Amino acid sequence: MINKRLLIKNLLAHNDENSFYDKKRKIDISEKEGKAKFLKHICALSNSNPKNNSFIVIGVDDEDNNIVGVDFFDDSKIQNLINAYLSNPPIVQYENIPFPHLPDDKVVGLVTIRPIGKITSLRKNIWKYYGGSVFFRDGSMSMPKVFDIEIKDVNSKIVESIEAHAQNNIEYTLDGVFDFMNKRKDYQPQYKVFKEYFVLCWAGQKKYVKDETFFSRVDIELVNEQVRLFFSTLDEVSISYDDDSFKIVEYVSLGLQNSYKYYPLEETIIQFGNNANYHIDTKLLFQPPQFDKKVLHHIYNANNAILEKLKKGLTLTSNEEQDLKNLPATYLICYLNLFHEAIDKLNESRPYLKDYSEEMYLTFKESLRILRKVKYS
């Protein structure tokens, strides 16, 4: 089993990007340009490495290889995005890798691209790239090329060596468990060994609602691979497990006019096998709440008025400041109730909410996360 933190260190030891490895300070697939560039790199790395895995490391400074981290990214539907835009799509996995020196809410993103032995191309137009385009790596650059020659396998032995030097051992596992237990000691950390091989650690603040136990500020890590499987500071989560599996059900709080309700968002089941393998199944549970259209029109217009005042740098009234706290979530509700322009307004609000306060920007990112899950299901 590969220790993903060690794998990233081994990749970074190559210093420069090349035909099997790319590094990014960050990616943003919520915007068309960012999505297009991400798809281009996936396409190029897959085509340039027909016999071996290739990688993108996210959260690394380009200038000095400094690991600065990015927000936890829930990738459960990223393969759907790849399948929607690429012909002969490779198998793509996005994993969140914690590093000891990073803040709790930051990780390094590791994208692993597994080719399927066929030429990958864009299925349709996106941003400035045309459908049918084929990309390859030219050194550290992803470039469009005409495919007319057989690709030489030049990276398999190098990648095989890098992965071999990133194998986990019992020392890494024990160190990972102790690190987690110490770091999360204020949130009732626990661990369980599955199939005498896998070690899962989790922690969170307990909350009891009608004889049911929920958790907030949840952190869940598969220590063998140094992979963070789940992290949230906002949601309520239920956790259950047996000897073979670990189940997480995530809930989100949505509502209008100080009347809120928890809605199940997604179920994740980690199934552990006897053959030292595991797989993760996710199932979207979310059913968008429906509200009275007249009430929504009023809220939508009020949100737009607040957004215009933010754009002009005007001072908000006390009531508007209260409404601002719910602006991302109410724009999301409007969009889910077929106010199609609400998503554009939500995206417009990003820089103003970011400047307003860190708390407001967190609620904005949470609304985008819910939207992404719904959209790519």
C-alpha positions as CSV (number, residue, x, y, z in Angstrom):
1,M,0.0,0.0,0.0
2,I,1.3,3.4,-1.0
3,N,1.8,6.1,1.6
4,K,0.5,9.1,-0.3
5,R,2.3,11.7,1.7
6,L,5.6,9.9,1.0
7,L,4.6,9.7,-2.7
8,I,4.1,13.4,-2.9
9,K,7.5,14.0,-1.3
10,N,9.1,11.7,-3.8
11,L,7.4,13.5,-6.7
12,L,8.5,16.9,-5.4
13,A,12.0,15.6,-5.2
14,H,12.0,15.7,-9.0
15,N,11.7,19.5,-8.5
16,D,10.5,20.2,-12.0
17,E,7.3,19.2,-13.7
18,N,7.7,16.7,-16.5
19,S,5.7,14.4,-18.7
20,F,4.3,12.3,-15.9
21,Y,3.9,14.9,-13.1
22,D,2.5,18.4,-12.8
23,K,2.2,20.6,-9.8
24,K,-0.3,23.5,-9.2
25,R,-0.7,26.2,-6.6
26,K,-4.4,25.6,-6.8
27,I,-7.2,24.6,-9.2
28,D,-10.7,26.0,-9.6
29,I,-13.1,23.8,-11.5
30,S,-16.1,25.9,-10.5
31,E,-15.1,28.4,-13.2
32,K,-15.1,27.5,-16.9
33,E,-11.5,28.5,-17.5
34,G,-10.2,26.5,-14.5
35,K,-12.3,23.5,-15.5
36,A,-10.9,23.6,-19.1
37,K,-7.3,23.9,-17.9
38,F,-7.7,21.0,-15.5
39,L,-9.3,18.8,-18.2
40,K,-6.4,19.7,-20.6
41,H,-3.8,18.6,-18.1
42,I,-5.7,15.3,-17.4
43,C,-5.9,14.7,-21.2
44,A,-2.2,15.4,-21.8
45,L,-0.9,13.4,-18.9
46,S,-3.1,10.4,-19.8
47,N,-1.9,10.5,-23.4
48,S,1.7,10.9,-22.6
49,N,1.7,8.0,-20.1
50,P,-0.1,5.0,-21.7
51,K,1.6,2.4,-19.5
52,N,1.9,4.1,-16.0
53,N,0.1,6.4,-13.6
54,S,0.7,10.1,-13.8
55,F,0.1,12.8,-11.2
56,I,-0.9,16.3,-10.4
57,V,0.1,17.7,-7.0
58,I,-2.1,20.7,-5.9
59,G,-1.1,23.1,-3.1
60,V,2.6,23.5,-4.0
61,D,4.3,26.8,-4.7
62,D,5.7,26.8,-8.2
63,E,8.8,28.9,-7.4
64,D,10.3,27.0,-4.5
65,N,8.3,23.8,-4.1
66,N,7.0,25.0,-0.8
67,I,4.0,23.0,0.4
68,V,1.3,25.6,1.2
69,G,-1.8,23.5,0.9
70,V,-5.4,24.0,-0.3
71,D,-8.9,23.5,1.0
72,F,-10.2,20.0,1.4
73,F,-11.8,19.0,-1.8
74,D,-14.6,16.4,-1.9
75,D,-13.9,14.7,-5.2
76,S,-16.7,12.0,-5.1
77,K,-18.1,13.2,-8.5
78,I,-14.9,14.3,-10.3
79,Q,-15.0,11.2,-12.5
80,N,-18.4,12.3,-13.7
81,L,-16.8,15.6,-14.8
82,I,-14.0,13.7,-16.6
83,N,-16.5,11.4,-18.3
84,A,-18.7,14.3,-19.4
85,Y,-15.9,16.2,-21.2
86,L,-13.3,13.6,-22.4
87,S,-13.5,10.8,-24.9
88,N,-11.8,7.6,-23.7
89,P,-11.5,9.1,-20.2
90,P,-8.8,7.8,-17.9
91,I,-9.6,6.8,-14.4
92,V,-9.0,9.8,-12.2
93,Q,-8.8,9.9,-8.4
94,Y,-8.5,13.0,-6.3
95,E,-7.2,12.5,-2.7
96,N,-6.7,14.9,0.2
97,I,-3.3,14.4,1.9
98,P,-2.7,16.0,5.3
99,F,0.8,17.3,6.2
100,P,1.8,17.9,9.8
101,H,2.9,21.5,9.3
102,L,-0.3,22.7,7.6
103,P,-3.3,24.2,9.4
104,D,-6.2,21.8,10.1
105,D,-8.3,23.0,7.2
106,K,-5.5,22.6,4.6
107,V,-4.3,19.6,2.7
108,V,-2.3,18.8,-0.4
109,G,-4.4,17.5,-3.3
110,L,-3.1,14.5,-5.2
111,V,-4.7,13.7,-8.5
112,T,-3.8,10.2,-9.8
113,I,-4.5,9.5,-13.5
114,R,-4.7,5.9,-14.7
115,P,-4.7,5.5,-18.5
116,I,-6.9,3.0,-20.3
117,G,-4.6,2.5,-23.3
118,K,-6.6,4.7,-25.7
119,I,-6.0,8.2,-26.9
120,T,-8.0,10.7,-24.8
121,S,-9.5,13.8,-26.4
122,L,-11.9,16.6,-25.6
123,R,-15.5,15.5,-26.2
124,K,-16.9,19.0,-26.7
125,N,-15.9,22.6,-26.7
126,I,-14.9,24.2,-23.4
127,W,-13.5,27.7,-22.9
128,K,-11.0,28.2,-25.8
129,Y,-10.4,24.5,-26.4
130,Y,-12.3,22.8,-29.2
131,G,-14.0,19.5,-29.1
132,G,-11.8,16.8,-30.7
133,S,-8.5,18.4,-29.4
134,V,-5.8,16.0,-28.3
135,F,-3.2,17.1,-25.8
136,F,0.2,15.7,-24.9
137,R,3.0,16.7,-22.5
138,D,5.9,18.6,-24.0
139,G,8.3,18.7,-21.1
140,S,6.3,20.5,-18.4
141,M,3.7,21.9,-20.8
142,S,0.4,20.4,-21.9
143,M,0.2,21.1,-25.6
144,P,-2.3,20.3,-28.4
145,K,-0.8,17.9,-31.0
146,V,-1.8,15.9,-33.9
147,F,-1.6,12.2,-33.0
148,D,0.2,10.4,-35.8
149,I,2.9,8.3,-34.1
150,E,3.1,5.7,-31.5
151,I,3.9,7.0,-28.0
152,K,7.1,5.8,-26.6
153,D,6.9,4.4,-23.0
154,V,9.7,6.4,-21.3
155,N,8.2,6.8,-17.8
156,S,7.1,3.4,-16.5
157,K,10.3,2.5,-14.8
158,I,10.7,5.9,-13.2
159,V,7.1,6.0,-11.9
160,E,7.5,2.3,-10.7
161,S,10.6,3.3,-8.7
162,I,8.9,6.4,-7.2
163,E,5.9,4.3,-6.1
164,A,8.1,1.5,-4.8
165,H,9.9,4.1,-2.5
166,A,6.5,5.3,-1.2
167,Q,5.4,2.0,0.2
168,N,3.8,2.2,3.7
169,N,5.2,0.3,6.7
170,I,4.2,-0.3,10.3
171,E,6.3,2.7,11.6
172,Y,4.5,5.2,9.3
173,T,1.2,3.7,10.4
174,L,1.9,3.9,14.1
175,D,3.3,7.4,13.8
176,G,0.2,8.4,11.8
177,V,-2.2,7.1,14.5
178,F,-0.3,8.8,17.4
179,D,-0.2,12.1,15.4
180,F,-3.9,12.0,14.8
181,M,-4.8,11.1,18.4
182,N,-2.6,13.9,19.7
183,K,-3.8,16.5,17.2
184,R,-7.5,15.8,17.7
185,K,-7.4,15.2,21.5
186,D,-10.1,17.9,22.0
187,Y,-12.6,16.1,19.7
188,Q,-12.8,12.6,21.1
189,P,-10.4,10.8,18.6
190,Q,-11.0,7.2,18.0
191,Y,-9.4,4.5,15.8
192,K,-10.4,1.1,14.5
193,V,-8.5,-1.6,12.7
194,F,-10.3,-3.3,9.8
195,K,-9.4,-6.7,8.4
196,E,-6.2,-6.7,10.6
197,Y,-4.7,-4.3,8.1
198,F,-6.5,-0.9,7.6
199,V,-6.4,1.7,10.4
200,L,-9.1,4.4,10.3
201,C,-9.0,7.3,12.7
202,W,-11.8,9.8,13.2
203,A,-12.8,12.6,15.5
204,G,-15.6,15.1,16.0
205,Q,-17.8,17.0,18.4
206,K,-20.7,14.9,19.6
207,K,-24.2,16.2,19.5
208,Y,-27.4,14.4,20.5
209,V,-30.7,15.0,18.7
210,K,-33.7,12.8,19.6
211,D,-31.6,9.9,20.8
212,E,-29.4,10.1,17.7
213,T,-25.7,10.9,17.7
214,F,-24.3,13.4,15.2
215,F,-20.8,14.9,14.9
216,S,-19.5,18.3,13.7
217,R,-15.9,19.4,13.1
218,V,-15.4,15.9,11.7
219,D,-12.0,14.6,10.5
220,I,-11.6,11.1,9.1
221,E,-8.3,9.7,7.9
222,L,-7.1,6.4,6.5
223,V,-3.8,6.2,8.2
224,N,-2.2,3.5,6.0
225,E,-2.2,5.8,3.0
226,Q,-2.1,9.1,4.9
227,V,-5.3,10.1,3.1
228,R,-7.9,12.4,4.7
229,L,-11.3,10.9,3.7
230,F,-13.6,13.6,5.1
231,F,-13.2,17.0,6.7
232,S,-15.9,19.5,7.6
233,T,-16.3,22.4,10.1
234,L,-19.9,23.1,9.3
235,D,-21.9,20.0,8.6
236,E,-23.6,17.4,10.9
237,V,-22.5,13.9,10.2
238,S,-23.7,10.5,11.4
239,I,-21.1,7.7,11.7
240,S,-21.7,3.9,11.9
241,Y,-19.4,0.9,11.3
242,D,-19.1,-2.8,11.6
243,D,-16.1,-5.2,11.1
244,D,-16.2,-4.8,7.3
245,S,-17.3,-1.2,6.6
246,F,-17.4,2.4,7.8
247,K,-20.4,4.6,6.9
248,I,-20.8,8.4,6.9
249,V,-24.0,10.2,6.2
250,E,-23.6,14.0,5.8
251,Y,-26.4,16.5,6.5
252,V,-26.7,20.1,5.5
253,S,-28.8,22.8,7.2
254,L,-31.0,24.8,4.8
255,G,-34.0,27.0,5.3
256,L,-35.5,30.5,5.1
257,Q,-36.5,33.2,7.5
258,N,-34.9,31.6,10.6
259,S,-36.6,28.2,10.0
260,Y,-34.0,25.6,9.2
261,K,-34.0,21.9,8.7
262,Y,-31.3,19.2,8.3
263,Y,-31.3,17.5,4.9
264,P,-29.3,14.3,4.2
265,L,-26.7,15.2,1.5
266,E,-24.6,12.2,0.8
267,E,-23.8,8.7,2.1
268,T,-20.3,7.4,1.9
269,I,-19.5,3.7,2.6
270,I,-15.9,2.5,2.9
271,Q,-15.9,-1.2,2.3
272,F,-12.8,-3.2,3.4
273,G,-11.9,-6.5,1.8
274,N,-9.9,-9.5,2.9
275,N,-7.4,-9.0,0.0
276,A,-5.9,-5.8,1.5
277,N,-8.1,-3.7,-0.8
278,Y,-10.8,-1.2,-0.1
279,H,-13.3,0.7,-2.1
280,I,-15.4,3.8,-1.5
281,D,-19.0,4.1,-2.6
282,T,-20.9,7.4,-2.5
283,K,-24.6,8.0,-3.0
284,L,-26.2,11.3,-3.3
285,L,-29.3,11.5,-0.9
286,F,-30.1,15.2,-1.4
287,Q,-33.6,16.2,-2.3
288,P,-33.7,20.0,-2.8
289,P,-36.2,21.7,-0.5
290,Q,-39.1,23.4,-2.3
291,F,-40.4,26.8,-1.1
292,D,-43.2,29.2,-2.0
293,K,-42.2,31.1,-5.1
294,K,-43.4,34.5,-3.9
295,V,-41.3,34.2,-0.8
296,L,-38.3,33.2,-2.9
297,H,-38.8,36.2,-5.3
298,H,-38.7,38.5,-2.3
299,I,-35.6,36.9,-0.9
300,Y,-33.9,36.8,-4.3
301,N,-34.5,40.5,-4.9
302,A,-33.3,41.4,-1.4
303,N,-30.1,39.4,-2.0
304,N,-29.6,41.3,-5.2
305,A,-30.0,44.6,-3.5
306,I,-27.4,43.6,-0.8
307,L,-25.0,42.4,-3.5
308,E,-25.3,45.8,-5.3
309,K,-24.5,47.6,-2.1
310,L,-21.5,45.5,-1.5
311,K,-20.3,46.2,-5.0
312,K,-20.6,49.9,-4.4
313,G,-19.0,49.8,-1.0
314,L,-22.1,51.1,0.8
315,T,-22.8,50.4,4.5
316,L,-25.4,47.7,5.2
317,T,-28.2,48.1,7.7
318,S,-28.4,45.8,10.6
319,N,-31.1,43.7,9.0
320,E,-29.1,43.5,5.8
321,E,-26.1,42.3,7.7
322,Q,-28.3,39.5,9.1
323,D,-29.5,38.6,5.6
324,L,-26.0,38.7,4.3
325,K,-25.1,35.7,6.6
326,N,-27.6,33.6,4.7
327,L,-27.0,35.0,1.2
328,P,-25.0,32.1,-0.2
329,A,-27.4,29.5,1.1
330,T,-30.5,31.4,0.0
331,Y,-29.0,32.0,-3.5
332,L,-28.5,28.2,-3.6
333,I,-32.1,27.5,-2.5
334,C,-33.3,29.9,-5.2
335,Y,-31.2,28.1,-7.8
336,L,-32.5,24.7,-6.7
337,N,-36.0,26.1,-7.1
338,L,-35.4,27.0,-10.7
339,F,-34.2,30.6,-10.3
340,H,-31.5,29.9,-12.9
341,E,-29.8,33.3,-12.7
342,A,-29.2,32.8,-8.9
343,I,-26.1,30.7,-9.6
344,D,-24.5,33.7,-11.6
345,K,-25.4,36.0,-8.7
346,L,-23.8,33.6,-6.2
347,N,-20.6,33.5,-8.3
348,E,-20.6,37.3,-8.5
349,S,-20.7,37.5,-4.7
350,R,-17.5,35.6,-4.2
351,P,-14.9,38.4,-4.0
352,Y,-17.2,40.6,-1.9
353,L,-17.9,37.8,0.6
354,K,-14.3,36.9,0.8
355,D,-13.4,40.5,1.6
356,Y,-16.2,40.8,4.1
357,S,-15.2,38.1,6.5
358,E,-13.7,34.6,6.7
359,E,-17.0,33.3,8.1
360,M,-18.9,34.6,5.1
361,Y,-16.5,33.1,2.7
362,L,-16.8,29.7,4.4
363,T,-20.6,29.7,3.9
364,F,-20.0,30.6,0.2
365,K,-17.7,27.7,-0.3
366,E,-20.1,25.4,1.4
367,S,-22.9,26.4,-0.9
368,L,-20.6,25.8,-3.9
369,R,-19.7,22.4,-2.6
370,I,-23.3,21.3,-2.3
371,L,-24.0,22.6,-5.8
372,R,-21.1,20.7,-7.2
373,K,-22.3,17.4,-5.7
374,V,-25.8,17.9,-7.1
375,K,-24.6,19.1,-10.5
376,Y,-22.3,16.2,-11.2
377,S,-24.6,13.5,-9.9
